[in-house]
Amino acid sequence: MSKPTAELAEVFSSVQGEGLLIGQRQVFIRFRGCNLACEYCDTPNAFTDEPGILEQTPGRRDFVPTPNPVTLERLISLIDGWLRGWPGVHHSISITGGEPLLSQATLLTWLPELRKLLPIYLETNGTLHTALKPLIKDIDIIGMDIKIPSTSGCTNLWDDHRKFLEIAAHKELFVKVIVGAETQDWEIIRSSELISSVNRNIPLIFQPVTSIKGKVEVNPVRVLELQEIACRHLAEVRVIPQTHKFMAQL
Ligand code: SF4
């Protein structure tokens, strides 16, 4: 039987710029493809047919093109070299995209092996609950989105998000909602109620829409109002923009 491979966009070392692991150094493995088409999508390289790019030295941006698909052996060899040469630097491996759960068949084989190197952090749009279920045992931390219509343009994902939350809540988990100038109170109420129906202690992070240069475009008073609404339902609600953009990190 052939070994599972994956279509990867890029592999690199950087600091996590979003969510609860903000500031931690991670190995990022970015998978190609997504099941959604959000209006603010900021990972266009997850959708091209060009070769993937792998960083050779962690954090030095010495990328080399690498034909897809990429094998697990190639990846393990690269990351293992980084961990030997730069011990203690990396906190975890970020499995990101696109939407990495589209590569479920590959991840079934890859995650147990990658997890021998570092803890596994899954960044996901929080919709592919059927794909998550058999993988959950090999994941340590999950950062999932709830996509609200005003910023994503996506509608009718509420039921998928609920099913995803119920599975993901078995691990360390936080939820991220991207908020913008057009975000409505009802979207925040519905998101917060959804999370609290599973566990009100799951942290919720509002990520105000952040421009490519790191400027937050949402009225600061409005962001505080949205936080106040969510705090009626949840124990922990934070506001964190995309910090990697103003640090010029990847
Ligand atoms: S879920 Fe993420 S990768 Fe997919 S379209 Fe939306 S922003 Fe882009």
Residues whose N, C-alpha, C, O or C-beta is under 5 A from the ligand:
A	BS01	SF4	C34 L36 A37 C38 C41 D42 T43 G97 G98 E99 N125
